């Protein structure tokens, strides 16, 4: 009888240990998912800021300075339009 109780107590202790291990594993997986979501958010924010910088840079002249006071046709004649867009640009005189 005592041996049966010892066996049940050992089984219960083992089940508790397994339950704690499963809970720890579940928590680690949850933390990993949270970390992945946060990393994806940071990457998306970096890409958004990079794209924003590139759009601002697309308005700059060939040397990186803002092209204010210069008409689009003057920029395209000088080749800046092609440098910024990478596409050949036709300039219509008029």
SULPE-V156435 format. One line per field, one symbol per residue. ss: DSSP state (A for helix, B for strand, O for the rest). phi: phi as a letter, one per 20 degrees, with the letter a starting at -180 (. if undefined). A space follows every 10 residues. Layout:
ss->???
phi->???
This chain:
ss->OAAAAAAAAA AAAAAAAAAA AAAAAAAAAA AAAAAAAAAA AAAAAAAAAA AAAAAAAAOB OOOOOBOOOO OAAAAAAAOA AAAAAOOOOO OOOO
phi->.fffffffff ffffffffff ffffffffff ffffffffff ffffffffff ffffffffee ffenefeemd fffffffenf gfffemdfce defa
